Amino acid sequence: MDPEAARNARDSLDLVIHMSNILDTGLDRHSLSVLIALSELGFNPEALAAVVKEFRRETPASSSVQSSAPSAP
């Protein structure tokens, strides 16, 4: 990738991160870059959003199960 293309990609990702922060999505830089890459590969953005929502729904339940499990001596 030439330096100009790399700079444009970095600027675009910075813009997406800024919009994500304004919308309070809770997605970090790495997650956003993965989602963008998947979208560029042809994955449906609405389907990706549904997957992110599903993971978020499942995560609190699994973390509460782990925290309530007895710890080993």
PQR file of N, CA, C, O and H, with PARSE charges and radii, in Angstrom:
ATOM      1  N   MET A   1       0.861  -1.179   0.000 -0.4000 1.5000
ATOM      2  CA  MET A   1       0.000   0.000   0.000 -0.0000 2.0000
ATOM      3  C   MET A   1       0.900   1.232   0.000  0.5500 1.7000
ATOM      4  O   MET A   1       1.832   1.338   0.798 -0.5500 1.4000
ATOM      5  N   ASP A   2       0.610   2.148  -0.895 -0.4000 1.5000
ATOM      6  CA  ASP A   2       1.441   3.351  -0.956 -0.0000 2.0000
ATOM      7  C   ASP A   2       1.114   4.273   0.231  0.5500 1.7000
ATOM      8  O   ASP A   2       0.047   4.162   0.835 -0.5500 1.4000
ATOM      9  H   ASP A   2      -0.146   2.062  -1.543  0.4000 1.0000
ATOM     10  N   PRO A   3       2.030   5.168   0.553 -0.5600 1.5000
ATOM     11  CA  PRO A   3       1.849   6.039   1.732  0.2800 2.0000
ATOM     12  C   PRO A   3       0.566   6.876   1.691  0.5500 1.7000
ATOM     13  O   PRO A   3      -0.074   7.091   2.720 -0.5500 1.4000
ATOM     14  N   GLU A   4       0.197   7.343   0.500 -0.4000 1.5000
ATOM     15  CA  GLU A   4      -1.030   8.155   0.372 -0.0000 2.0000
ATOM     16  C   GLU A   4      -2.268   7.321   0.693  0.5500 1.7000
ATOM     17  O   GLU A   4      -3.167   7.783   1.395 -0.5500 1.4000
ATOM     18  H   GLU A   4       0.717   7.168  -0.337  0.4000 1.0000
ATOM     19  N   ALA A   5      -2.313   6.093   0.179 -0.4000 1.5000
ATOM     20  CA  ALA A   5      -3.449   5.203   0.452 -0.0000 2.0000
ATOM     21  C   ALA A   5      -3.496   4.835   1.928  0.5500 1.7000
ATOM     22  O   ALA A   5      -4.577   4.767   2.512 -0.5500 1.4000
ATOM     23  H   ALA A   5      -1.582   5.717  -0.392  0.4000 1.0000
ATOM     24  N   ALA A   6      -2.345   4.599   2.536 -0.4000 1.5000
ATOM     25  CA  ALA A   6      -2.290   4.272   3.964 -0.0000 2.0000
ATOM     26  C   ALA A   6      -2.795   5.447   4.798  0.5500 1.7000
ATOM     27  O   ALA A   6      -3.535   5.255   5.764 -0.5500 1.4000
ATOM     28  H   ALA A   6      -1.466   4.654   2.061  0.4000 1.0000
ATOM     29  N   ARG A   7      -2.399   6.650   4.428 -0.4000 1.5000
ATOM     30  CA  ARG A   7      -2.858   7.834   5.161 -0.0000 2.0000
ATOM     31  C   ARG A   7      -4.364   8.012   5.020  0.5500 1.7000
ATOM     32  O   ARG A   7      -5.044   8.337   5.993 -0.5500 1.4000
ATOM     33  H   ARG A   7      -1.798   6.806   3.643  0.4000 1.0000
ATOM     34  N   ASN A   8      -4.893   7.801   3.812 -0.4000 1.5000
ATOM     35  CA  ASN A   8      -6.336   7.909   3.594 -0.0000 2.0000
ATOM     36  C   ASN A   8      -7.101   6.868   4.401  0.5500 1.7000
ATOM     37  O   ASN A   8      -8.149   7.170   4.972 -0.5500 1.4000
ATOM     38  H   ASN A   8      -4.341   7.536   3.021  0.4000 1.0000
ATOM     39  N   ALA A   9      -6.580   5.642   4.451 -0.4000 1.5000
ATOM     40  CA  ALA A   9      -7.226   4.585   5.227 -0.0000 2.0000
ATOM     41  C   ALA A   9      -7.224   4.932   6.713  0.5500 1.7000
ATOM     42  O   ALA A   9      -8.228   4.748   7.401 -0.5500 1.4000
ATOM     43  H   ALA A   9      -5.728   5.397   3.987  0.4000 1.0000
ATOM     44  N   ARG A  10      -6.093   5.434   7.202 -0.4000 1.5000
ATOM     45  CA  ARG A  10      -5.995   5.819   8.617 -0.0000 2.0000
ATOM     46  C   ARG A  10      -6.944   6.970   8.937  0.5500 1.7000
ATOM     47  O   ARG A  10      -7.601   6.965   9.978 -0.5500 1.4000
ATOM     48  H   ARG A  10      -5.278   5.583   6.643  0.4000 1.0000
ATOM     49  N   ASP A  11      -7.018   7.958   8.042 -0.4000 1.5000
ATOM     50  CA  ASP A  11      -7.926   9.089   8.241 -0.0000 2.0000
ATOM     51  C   ASP A  11      -9.384   8.631   8.246  0.5500 1.7000
ATOM     52  O   ASP A  11     -10.192   9.105   9.043 -0.5500 1.4000
ATOM     53  H   ASP A  11      -6.485   7.963   7.196  0.4000 1.0000
ATOM     54  N   SER A  12      -9.704   7.711   7.353 -0.4000 1.5000
ATOM     55  CA  SER A  12     -11.076   7.181   7.301 -0.0000 2.0000
ATOM     56  C   SER A  12     -11.425   6.433   8.576  0.5500 1.7000
ATOM     57  O   SER A  12     -12.519   6.593   9.116 -0.5500 1.4000
ATOM     58  H   SER A  12      -9.047   7.326   6.705  0.4000 1.0000
ATOM     59  N   LEU A  13     -10.489   5.611   9.061 -0.4000 1.5000
ATOM     60  CA  LEU A  13     -10.735   4.879  10.305 -0.0000 2.0000
ATOM     61  C   LEU A  13     -10.881   5.845  11.476  0.5500 1.7000
ATOM     62  O   LEU A  13     -11.730   5.639  12.343 -0.5500 1.4000
ATOM     63  H   LEU A  13      -9.600   5.481   8.622  0.4000 1.0000
ATOM     64  N   ASP A  14     -10.060   6.899  11.509 -0.4000 1.5000
ATOM     65  CA  ASP A  14     -10.190   7.910  12.577 -0.0000 2.0000
ATOM     66  C   ASP A  14     -11.577   8.557  12.548  0.5500 1.7000
ATOM     67  O   ASP A  14     -12.175   8.804  13.595 -0.5500 1.4000
ATOM     68  H   ASP A  14      -9.371   7.066  10.804  0.4000 1.0000
ATOM     69  N   LEU A  15     -12.077   8.828  11.349 -0.4000 1.5000
ATOM     70  CA  LEU A  15     -13.409   9.419  11.212 -0.0000 2.0000
ATOM     71  C   LEU A  15     -14.490   8.457  11.716  0.5500 1.7000
ATOM     72  O   LEU A  15     -15.414   8.868  12.418 -0.5500 1.4000
ATOM     73  H   LEU A  15     -11.591   8.628  10.498  0.4000 1.0000
ATOM     74  N   VAL A  16     -14.369   7.179  11.354 -0.4000 1.5000
ATOM     75  CA  VAL A  16     -15.336   6.177  11.804 -0.0000 2.0000
ATOM     76  C   VAL A  16     -15.295   6.051  13.330  0.5500 1.7000
ATOM     77  O   VAL A  16     -16.339   5.927  13.970 -0.5500 1.4000
ATOM     78  H   VAL A  16     -13.618   6.845  10.783  0.4000 1.0000
ATOM     79  N   ILE A  17     -14.101   6.083  13.910 -0.4000 1.5000
ATOM     80  CA  ILE A  17     -13.970   5.996  15.368 -0.0000 2.0000
ATOM     81  C   ILE A  17     -14.621   7.206  16.020  0.5500 1.7000
ATOM     82  O   ILE A  17     -15.299   7.073  17.039 -0.5500 1.4000
ATOM     83  H   ILE A  17     -13.253   6.183  13.390  0.4000 1.0000
ATOM     84  N   HIS A  18     -14.422   8.372  15.445 -0.4000 1.5000
ATOM     85  CA  HIS A  18     -15.040   9.584  15.988 -0.0000 2.0000
ATOM     86  C   HIS A  18     -16.569   9.471  15.946  0.5500 1.7000
ATOM     87  O   HIS A  18     -17.245   9.790  16.925 -0.5500 1.4000
ATOM     88  H   HIS A  18     -13.872   8.479  14.617  0.4000 1.0000
ATOM     89  N   MET A  19     -17.106   9.019  14.819 -0.4000 1.5000
ATOM     90  CA  MET A  19     -18.563   8.844  14.711 -0.0000 2.0000
ATOM     91  C   MET A  19     -19.047   7.790  15.704  0.5500 1.7000
ATOM     92  O   MET A  19     -20.103   7.950  16.317 -0.5500 1.4000
ATOM     93  H   MET A  19     -16.557   8.760  14.024  0.4000 1.0000
ATOM     94  N   SER A  20     -18.282   6.721  15.862 -0.4000 1.5000
ATOM     95  CA  SER A  20     -18.643   5.658  16.802 -0.0000 2.0000
ATOM     96  C   SER A  20     -18.693   6.192  18.225  0.5500 1.7000
ATOM     97  O   SER A  20     -19.580   5.831  18.998 -0.5500 1.4000
ATOM     98  H   SER A  20     -17.425   6.591  15.365  0.4000 1.0000
ATOM     99  N   ASN A  21     -17.736   7.056  18.570 -0.4000 1.5000
ATOM    100  CA  ASN A  21     -17.717   7.651  19.914 -0.0000 2.0000
ATOM    101  C   ASN A  21     -18.907   8.581  20.121  0.5500 1.7000
ATOM    102  O   ASN A  21     -19.509   8.593  21.195 -0.5500 1.4000
ATOM    103  H   ASN A  21     -17.016   7.349  17.941  0.4000 1.0000
ATOM    104  N   ILE A  22     -19.244   9.354  19.106 -0.4000 1.5000
ATOM    105  CA  ILE A  22     -20.401  10.254  19.199 -0.0000 2.0000
ATOM    106  C   ILE A  22     -21.679   9.446  19.413  0.5500 1.7000
ATOM    107  O   ILE A  22     -22.540   9.824  20.208 -0.5500 1.4000
ATOM    108  H   ILE A  22     -18.755   9.345  18.234  0.4000 1.0000
ATOM    109  N   LEU A  23     -21.789   8.331  18.694 -0.4000 1.5000
ATOM    110  CA  LEU A  23     -22.979   7.480  18.806 -0.0000 2.0000
ATOM    111  C   LEU A  23     -22.925   6.543  20.015  0.5500 1.7000
ATOM    112  O   LEU A  23     -23.881   5.817  20.285 -0.5500 1.4000
ATOM    113  H   LEU A  23     -21.089   8.024  18.048  0.4000 1.0000
ATOM    114  N   ASP A  24     -21.816   6.563  20.731 -0.4000 1.5000
ATOM    115  CA  ASP A  24     -21.629   5.763  21.940 -0.0000 2.0000
ATOM    116  C   ASP A  24     -21.875   4.276  21.671  0.5500 1.7000
ATOM    117  O   ASP A  24     -22.632   3.616  22.383 -0.5500 1.4000
ATOM    118  H   ASP A  24     -21.039   7.153  20.512  0.4000 1.0000
ATOM    119  N   THR A  25     -21.210   3.763  20.616 -0.4000 1.5000
ATOM    120  CA  THR A  25     -21.386   2.357  20.242 -0.0000 2.0000
ATOM    121  C   THR A  25     -20.645   1.414  21.171  0.5500 1.7000
ATOM    122  O   THR A  25     -21.031   0.253  21.310 -0.5500 1.4000
ATOM    123  H   THR A  25     -20.595   4.299  20.038  0.4000 1.0000
ATOM    124  N   GLY A  26     -19.579   1.899  21.814 -0.4000 1.5000
ATOM    125  CA  GLY A  26     -18.788   1.037  22.676 -0.0000 2.0000
ATOM    126  C   GLY A  26     -17.807   0.158  21.915  0.5500 1.7000
ATOM    127  O   GLY A  26     -17.166  -0.709  22.507 -0.5500 1.4000
ATOM    128  H   GLY A  26     -19.265   2.842  21.701  0.4000 1.0000
ATOM    129  N   LEU A  27     -17.683   0.372  20.611 -0.4000 1.5000
ATOM    130  CA  LEU A  27     -16.759  -0.421  19.806 -0.0000 2.0000
ATOM    131  C   LEU A  27     -15.379   0.234  19.813  0.5500 1.7000
ATOM    132  O   LEU A  27     -15.259   1.449  19.659 -0.5500 1.4000
ATOM    133  H   LEU A  27     -18.204   1.077  20.130  0.4000 1.0000
ATOM    134  N   ASP A  28     -14.344  -0.579  19.992 -0.4000 1.5000
ATOM    135  CA  ASP A  28     -12.990  -0.049  19.984 -0.0000 2.0000
ATOM    136  C   ASP A  28     -12.428   0.006  18.560  0.5500 1.7000
ATOM    137  O   ASP A  28     -13.064  -0.435  17.603 -0.5500 1.4000
ATOM    138  H   ASP A  28     -14.441  -1.566  20.117  0.4000 1.0000
ATOM    139  N   ARG A  29     -11.234   0.555  18.453 -0.4000 1.5000
ATOM    140  CA  ARG A  29     -10.593   0.743  17.145 -0.0000 2.0000
ATOM    141  C   ARG A  29     -10.438  -0.590  16.401  0.5500 1.7000
ATOM    142  O   ARG A  29     -10.717  -0.677  15.206 -0.5500 1.4000
ATOM    143  H   ARG A  29     -10.717   0.914  19.230  0.4000 1.0000
ATOM    144  N   HIS A  30      -9.997  -1.607  17.110 -0.4000 1.5000
ATOM    145  CA  HIS A  30      -9.782  -2.910  16.473 -0.0000 2.0000
ATOM    146  C   HIS A  30     -11.105  -3.499  15.972  0.5500 1.7000
ATOM    147  O   HIS A  30     -11.180  -3.984  14.843 -0.5500 1.4000
ATOM    148  H   HIS A  30      -9.770  -1.536  18.081  0.4000 1.0000
ATOM    149  N   SER A  31     -12.138  -3.457  16.804 -0.4000 1.5000
ATOM    150  CA  SER A  31     -13.445  -3.999  16.406 -0.0000 2.0000
ATOM    151  C   SER A  31     -13.982  -3.275  15.181  0.5500 1.7000
ATOM    152  O   SER A  31     -14.493  -3.902  14.253 -0.5500 1.4000
ATOM    153  H   SER A  31     -12.077  -3.063  17.721  0.4000 1.0000
ATOM    154  N   LEU A  32     -13.864  -1.961  15.184 -0.4000 1.5000
ATOM    155  CA  LEU A  32     -14.342  -1.188  14.035 -0.0000 2.0000
ATOM    156  C   LEU A  32     -13.563  -1.527  12.770  0.5500 1.7000
ATOM    157  O   LEU A  32     -14.144  -1.646  11.692 -0.5500 1.4000
ATOM    158  H   LEU A  32     -13.449  -1.452  15.938  0.4000 1.0000
ATOM    159  N   SER A  33     -12.249  -1.684  12.902 -0.4000 1.5000
ATOM    160  CA  SER A  33     -11.459  -1.997  11.707 -0.0000 2.0000
ATOM    161  C   SER A  33     -11.808  -3.388  11.169  0.5500 1.7000
ATOM    162  O   SER A  33     -11.818  -3.595   9.956 -0.5500 1.4000
ATOM    163  H   SER A  33     -11.777  -1.587  13.778  0.4000 1.0000
ATOM    164  N   VAL A  34     -12.092  -4.341  12.060 -0.4000 1.5000
ATOM    165  CA  VAL A  34     -12.500  -5.677  11.617 -0.0000 2.0000
ATOM    166  C   VAL A  34     -13.851  -5.600  10.910  0.5500 1.7000
ATOM    167  O   VAL A  34     -14.037  -6.210   9.858 -0.5500 1.4000
ATOM    168  H   VAL A  34     -12.084  -4.173  13.046  0.4000 1.0000
ATOM    169  N   LEU A  35     -14.786  -4.857  11.481 -0.4000 1.5000
ATOM    170  CA  LEU A  35     -16.107  -4.725  10.868 -0.0000 2.0000
ATOM    171  C   LEU A  35     -16.023  -4.043   9.503  0.5500 1.7000
ATOM    172  O   LEU A  35     -16.726  -4.428   8.569 -0.5500 1.4000
ATOM    173  H   LEU A  35     -14.635  -4.361  12.336  0.4000 1.0000
ATOM    174  N   ILE A  36     -15.171  -3.040   9.391 -0.4000 1.5000
ATOM    175  CA  ILE A  36     -14.989  -2.364   8.105 -0.0000 2.0000
ATOM    176  C   ILE A  36     -14.395  -3.334   7.087  0.5500 1.7000
ATOM    177  O   ILE A  36     -14.846  -3.386   5.943 -0.5500 1.4000
ATOM    178  H   ILE A  36     -14.600  -2.728  10.149  0.4000 1.0000
ATOM    179  N   ALA A  37     -13.388  -4.101   7.497 -0.4000 1.5000
ATOM    180  CA  ALA A  37     -12.760  -5.057   6.587 -0.0000 2.0000
ATOM    181  C   ALA A  37     -13.765  -6.106   6.115  0.5500 1.7000
ATOM    182  O   ALA A  37     -13.793  -6.455   4.934 -0.5500 1.4000
ATOM    183  H   ALA A  37     -13.021  -4.058   8.427  0.4000 1.0000
ATOM    184  N   LEU A  38     -14.587  -6.608   7.033 -0.4000 1.5000
ATOM    185  CA  LEU A  38     -15.602  -7.590   6.653 -0.0000 2.0000
ATOM    186  C   LEU A  38     -16.610  -6.986   5.683  0.5500 1.7000
ATOM    187  O   LEU A  38     -17.045  -7.637   4.733 -0.5500 1.4000
ATOM    188  H   LEU A  38     -14.564  -6.325   7.991  0.4000 1.0000
ATOM    189  N   SER A  39     -16.969  -5.746   5.935 -0.4000 1.5000
ATOM    190  CA  SER A  39     -17.896  -5.054   5.050 -0.0000 2.0000
ATOM    191  C   SER A  39     -17.286  -4.876   3.657  0.5500 1.7000
ATOM    192  O   SER A  39     -17.970  -5.046   2.648 -0.5500 1.4000
ATOM    193  H   SER A  39     -16.616  -5.218   6.707  0.4000 1.0000
ATOM    194  N   GLU A  40     -16.005  -4.536   3.609 -0.4000 1.5000
ATOM    195  CA  GLU A  40     -15.329  -4.372   2.319 -0.0000 2.0000
ATOM    196  C   GLU A  40     -15.198  -5.695   1.574  0.5500 1.7000
ATOM    197  O   GLU A  40     -15.103  -5.713   0.347 -0.5500 1.4000
ATOM    198  H   GLU A  40     -15.449  -4.399   4.429  0.4000 1.0000
ATOM    199  N   LEU A  41     -15.192  -6.803   2.314 -0.4000 1.5000
ATOM    200  CA  LEU A  41     -15.123  -8.127   1.686 -0.0000 2.0000
ATOM    201  C   LEU A  41     -16.482  -8.597   1.171  0.5500 1.7000
ATOM    202  O   LEU A  41     -16.592  -9.650   0.543 -0.5500 1.4000
ATOM    203  H   LEU A  41     -15.268  -6.789   3.311  0.4000 1.0000
ATOM    204  N   GLY A  42     -17.515  -7.798   1.447 -0.4000 1.5000
ATOM    205  CA  GLY A  42     -18.832  -8.121   0.914 -0.0000 2.0000
ATOM    206  C   GLY A  42     -19.853  -8.594   1.926  0.5500 1.7000
ATOM    207  O   GLY A  42     -20.987  -8.906   1.562 -0.5500 1.4000
ATOM    208  H   GLY A  42     -17.426  -6.943   1.958  0.4000 1.0000
ATOM    209  N   PHE A  43     -19.463  -8.652   3.213 -0.4000 1.5000
ATOM    210  CA  PHE A  43     -20.440  -9.039   4.228 -0.0000 2.0000
ATOM    211  C   PHE A  43     -21.492  -7.943   4.359  0.5500 1.7000
ATOM    212  O   PHE A  43     -21.187  -6.756   4.252 -0.5500 1.4000
ATOM    213  H   PHE A  43     -18.542  -8.398   3.508  0.4000 1.0000
ATOM    214  N   ASN A  44     -22.712  -8.352   4.588 -0.4000 1.5000
ATOM    215  CA  ASN A  44     -23.827  -7.425   4.726 -0.0000 2.0000
ATOM    216  C   ASN A  44     -23.663  -6.632   6.033  0.5500 1.7000
ATOM    217  O   ASN A  44     -23.614  -7.230   7.108 -0.5500 1.4000
ATOM    218  H   ASN A  44     -22.960  -9.317   4.675  0.4000 1.0000
ATOM    219  N   PRO A  45     -23.577  -5.287   5.953 -0.5600 1.5000
ATOM    220  CA  PRO A  45     -23.402  -4.478   7.162  0.2800 2.0000
ATOM    221  C   PRO A  45     -24.541  -4.649   8.180  0.5500 1.7000
ATOM    222  O   PRO A  45     -24.307  -4.605   9.387 -0.5500 1.4000
ATOM    223  N   GLU A  46     -25.759  -4.843   7.694 -0.4000 1.5000
ATOM    224  CA  GLU A  46     -26.877  -5.044   8.619 -0.0000 2.0000
ATOM    225  C   GLU A  46     -26.735  -6.366   9.358  0.5500 1.7000
ATOM    226  O   GLU A  46     -27.066  -6.463  10.539 -0.5500 1.4000
ATOM    227  H   GLU A  46     -25.949  -4.879   6.713  0.4000 1.0000
ATOM    228  N   ALA A  47     -26.243  -7.384   8.657 -0.4000 1.5000
ATOM    229  CA  ALA A  47     -26.007  -8.681   9.308 -0.0000 2.0000
ATOM    230  C   ALA A  47     -24.885  -8.564  10.334  0.5500 1.7000
ATOM    231  O   ALA A  47     -24.971  -9.150  11.413 -0.5500 1.4000
ATOM    232  H   ALA A  47     -25.974  -7.305   7.697  0.4000 1.0000
ATOM    233  N   LEU A  48     -23.830  -7.811  10.007 -0.4000 1.5000
ATOM    234  CA  LEU A  48     -22.745  -7.600  10.965 -0.0000 2.0000
ATOM    235  C   LEU A  48     -23.254  -6.877  12.215  0.5500 1.7000
ATOM    236  O   LEU A  48     -22.875  -7.221  13.335 -0.5500 1.4000
ATOM    237  H   LEU A  48     -23.760  -7.335   9.130  0.4000 1.0000
ATOM    238  N   ALA A  49     -24.105  -5.883  12.019 -0.4000 1.5000
ATOM    239  CA  ALA A  49     -24.676  -5.165  13.161 -0.0000 2.0000
ATOM    240  C   ALA A  49     -25.511  -6.102  14.020  0.5500 1.7000
ATOM    241  O   ALA A  49     -25.473  -6.016  15.247 -0.5500 1.4000
ATOM    242  H   ALA A  49     -24.413  -5.604  11.109  0.4000 1.0000
ATOM    243  N   ALA A  50     -26.259  -6.989  13.391 -0.4000 1.5000
ATOM    244  CA  ALA A  50     -27.073  -7.954  14.141 -0.0000 2.0000
ATOM    245  C   ALA A  50     -26.185  -8.896  14.953  0.5500 1.7000
ATOM    246  O   ALA A  50     -26.525  -9.250  16.081 -0.5500 1.4000
ATOM    247  H   ALA A  50     -26.290  -7.059  12.394  0.4000 1.0000
ATOM    248  N   VAL A  51     -25.055  -9.301  14.387 -0.4000 1.5000
ATOM    249  CA  VAL A  51     -24.129 -10.179  15.111 -0.0000 2.0000
ATOM    250  C   VAL A  51     -23.546  -9.455  16.318  0.5500 1.7000
ATOM    251  O   VAL A  51     -23.452 -10.034  17.400 -0.5500 1.4000
ATOM    252  H   VAL A  51     -24.778  -9.013  13.470  0.4000 1.0000
ATOM    253  N   VAL A  52     -23.154  -8.195  16.142 -0.4000 1.5000
ATOM    254  CA  VAL A  52     -22.606  -7.414  17.261 -0.0000 2.0000
ATOM    255  C   VAL A  52     -23.653  -7.298  18.362  0.5500 1.7000
ATOM    256  O   VAL A  52     -23.331  -7.472  19.537 -0.5500 1.4000
ATOM    257  H   VAL A  52     -23.230  -7.725  15.263  0.4000 1.0000
ATOM    258  N   LYS A  53     -24.895  -7.008  18.003 -0.4000 1.5000
ATOM    259  CA  LYS A  53     -25.971  -6.902  18.999 -0.0000 2.0000
ATOM    260  C   LYS A  53     -26.176  -8.223  19.724  0.5500 1.7000
ATOM    261  O   LYS A  53     -26.376  -8.245  20.939 -0.5500 1.4000
ATOM    262  H   LYS A  53     -25.157  -6.867  17.048  0.4000 1.0000
ATOM    263  N   GLU A  54     -26.128  -9.321  18.984 -0.4000 1.5000
ATOM    264  CA  GLU A  54     -26.317 -10.640  19.597 -0.0000 2.0000
ATOM    265  C   GLU A  54     -25.186 -10.955  20.570  0.5500 1.7000
ATOM    266  O   GLU A  54     -25.433 -11.461  21.664 -0.5500 1.4000
ATOM    267  H   GLU A  54     -25.966  -9.303  17.997  0.4000 1.0000
ATOM    268  N   PHE A  55     -23.948 -10.660  20.180 -0.4000 1.5000
ATOM    269  CA  PHE A  55     -22.820 -10.878  21.094 -0.0000 2.0000
ATOM    270  C   PHE A  55     -22.978 -10.061  22.359  0.5500 1.7000
ATOM    271  O   PHE A  55     -22.677 -10.540  23.453 -0.5500 1.4000
ATOM    272  H   PHE A  55     -23.747 -10.249  19.291  0.4000 1.0000
ATOM    273  N   ARG A  56     -23.443  -8.845  22.223 -0.4000 1.5000
ATOM    274  CA  ARG A  56     -23.613  -7.997  23.407 -0.0000 2.0000
ATOM    275  C   ARG A  56     -24.718  -8.524  24.318  0.5500 1.7000
ATOM    276  O   ARG A  56     -24.627  -8.403  25.539 -0.5500 1.4000
ATOM    277  H   ARG A  56     -23.688  -8.456  21.335  0.4000 1.0000
ATOM    278  N   ARG A  57     -25.759  -9.108  23.728 -0.4000 1.5000
ATOM    279  CA  ARG A  57     -26.835  -9.681  24.532 -0.0000 2.0000
ATOM    280  C   ARG A  57     -26.341 -10.899  25.299  0.5500 1.7000
ATOM    281  O   ARG A  57     -26.732 -11.118  26.446 -0.5500 1.4000
ATOM    282  H   ARG A  57     -25.833  -9.206  22.735  0.4000 1.0000
ATOM    283  N   GLU A  58     -25.481 -11.691  24.666 -0.4000 1.5000
ATOM    284  CA  GLU A  58     -24.978 -12.916  25.277 -0.0000 2.0000
ATOM    285  C   GLU A  58     -23.871 -12.654  26.284  0.5500 1.7000
ATOM    286  O   GLU A  58     -23.757 -13.397  27.259 -0.5500 1.4000
ATOM    287  H   GLU A  58     -25.163 -11.514  23.734  0.4000 1.0000
ATOM    288  N   THR A  59     -23.064 -11.645  26.092 -0.4000 1.5000
ATOM    289  CA  THR A  59     -21.909 -11.400  26.941 -0.0000 2.0000
ATOM    290  C   THR A  59     -22.269 -11.162  28.406  0.5500 1.7000
ATOM    291  O   THR A  59     -21.650 -11.783  29.270 -0.5500 1.4000
ATOM    292  H   THR A  59     -23.157 -11.041  25.300  0.4000 1.0000
ATOM    293  N   PRO A  60     -23.243 -10.292  28.741 -0.5600 1.5000
ATOM    294  CA  PRO A  60     -23.555 -10.102  30.163  0.2800 2.0000
ATOM    295  C   PRO A  60     -24.016 -11.391  30.829  0.5500 1.7000
ATOM    296  O   PRO A  60     -23.677 -11.633  31.987 -0.5500 1.4000
ATOM    297  N   ALA A  61     -24.775 -12.219  30.131 -0.4000 1.5000
ATOM    298  CA  ALA A  61     -25.255 -13.467  30.718 -0.0000 2.0000
ATOM    299  C   ALA A  61     -24.092 -14.405  30.995  0.5500 1.7000
ATOM    300  O   ALA A  61     -24.039 -15.024  32.058 -0.5500 1.4000
ATOM    301  H   ALA A  61     -25.050 -12.022  29.190  0.4000 1.0000
ATOM    302  N   SER A  62     -23.162 -14.521  30.061 -0.4000 1.5000
ATOM    303  CA  SER A  62     -22.043 -15.439  30.268 -0.0000 2.0000
ATOM    304  C   SER A  62     -21.091 -14.916  31.325  0.5500 1.7000
ATOM    305  O   SER A  62     -20.501 -15.715  32.053 -0.5500 1.4000
ATOM    306  H   SER A  62     -23.205 -14.018  29.197  0.4000 1.0000
ATOM    307  N   SER A  63     -20.916 -13.592  31.441 -0.4000 1.5000
ATOM    308  CA  SER A  63     -20.012 -13.065  32.458 -0.0000 2.0000
ATOM    309  C   SER A  63     -20.622 -13.191  33.846  0.5500 1.7000
ATOM    310  O   SER A  63     -19.895 -13.357  34.825 -0.5500 1.4000
ATOM    311  H   SER A  63     -21.395 -12.943  30.849  0.4000 1.0000
ATOM    312  N   SER A  64     -21.959 -13.113  33.948 -0.4000 1.5000
ATOM    313  CA  SER A  64     -22.567 -13.270  35.263 -0.0000 2.0000
ATOM    314  C   SER A  64     -22.513 -14.726  35.708  0.5500 1.7000
ATOM    315  O   SER A  64     -22.425 -15.008  36.904 -0.5500 1.4000
ATOM    316  H   SER A  64     -22.550 -12.978  33.153  0.4000 1.0000
ATOM    317  N   VAL A  65     -22.565 -15.644  34.762 -0.4000 1.5000
ATOM    318  CA  VAL A  65     -22.448 -17.070  35.091 -0.0000 2.0000
ATOM    319  C   VAL A  65     -21.033 -17.344  35.592  0.5500 1.7000
ATOM    320  O   VAL A  65     -20.846 -18.060  36.576 -0.5500 1.4000
ATOM    321  H   VAL A  65     -22.637 -15.416  33.791  0.4000 1.0000
ATOM    322  N   GLN A  66     -20.049 -16.780  34.920 -0.4000 1.5000
ATOM    323  CA  GLN A  66     -18.673 -16.999  35.325 -0.0000 2.0000
ATOM    324  C   GLN A  66     -18.396 -16.391  36.688  0.5500 1.7000
ATOM    325  O   GLN A  66     -17.687 -16.997  37.491 -0.5500 1.4000
ATOM    326  H   GLN A  66     -20.201 -16.198  34.121  0.4000 1.0000
ATOM    327  N   SER A  67     -18.932 -15.215  36.975 -0.4000 1.5000
ATOM    328  CA  SER A  67     -18.668 -14.564  38.237 -0.0000 2.0000
ATOM    329  C   SER A  67     -19.382 -15.254  39.394  0.5500 1.7000
ATOM    330  O   SER A  67     -18.944 -15.140  40.539 -0.5500 1.4000
ATOM    331  H   SER A  67     -19.509 -14.723  36.323  0.4000 1.0000
ATOM    332  N   SER A  68     -20.482 -15.973  39.117 -0.4000 1.5000
ATOM    333  CA  SER A  68     -21.197 -16.640  40.191 -0.0000 2.0000
ATOM    334  C   SER A  68     -20.688 -18.059  40.437  0.5500 1.7000
ATOM    335  O   SER A  68     -21.086 -18.706  41.406 -0.5500 1.4000
ATOM    336  H   SER A  68     -20.838 -16.065  38.188  0.4000 1.0000
ATOM    337  N   ALA A  69     -19.812 -18.537  39.563 -0.4000 1.5000
ATOM    338  CA  ALA A  69     -19.250 -19.872  39.746 -0.0000 2.0000
ATOM    339  C   ALA A  69     -18.269 -19.860  40.910  0.5500 1.7000
ATOM    340  O   ALA A  69     -17.518 -18.901  41.086 -0.5500 1.4000
ATOM    341  H   ALA A  69     -19.488 -18.011  38.776  0.4000 1.0000
ATOM    342  N   PRO A  70     -18.277 -20.932  41.707 -0.5600 1.5000
ATOM    343  CA  PRO A  70     -17.358 -20.967  42.841  0.2800 2.0000
ATOM    344  C   PRO A  70     -15.920 -21.020  42.352  0.5500 1.7000
ATOM    345  O   PRO A  70     -15.620 -21.643  41.333 -0.5500 1.4000
ATOM    346  N   SER A  71     -15.044 -20.364  43.082 -0.4000 1.5000
ATOM    347  CA  SER A  71     -13.645 -20.361  42.700 -0.0000 2.0000
ATOM    348  C   SER A  71     -12.949 -21.561  43.308  0.5500 1.7000
ATOM    349  O   SER A  71     -13.326 -22.050  44.373 -0.5500 1.4000
ATOM    350  H   SER A  71     -15.288 -19.858  43.910  0.4000 1.0000
ATOM    351  N   ALA A  72     -11.929 -22.024  42.613 -0.4000 1.5000
ATOM    352  CA  ALA A  72     -11.187 -23.194  43.096 -0.0000 2.0000
ATOM    353  C   ALA A  72     -10.297 -22.798  44.262  0.5500 1.7000
ATOM    354  O   ALA A  72      -9.761 -21.690  44.283 -0.5500 1.4000
ATOM    355  H   ALA A  72     -11.622 -21.626  41.748  0.4000 1.0000
ATOM    356  N   PRO A  73     -10.131 -23.697  45.239 -0.5600 1.5000
ATOM    357  CA  PRO A  73      -9.274 -23.368  46.407  0.2800 2.0000
ATOM    358  C   PRO A  73      -7.815 -23.310  46.063  0.5500 1.7000
ATOM    359  O   PRO A  73      -6.985 -23.048  46.933 -0.5500 1.4000
TER
END
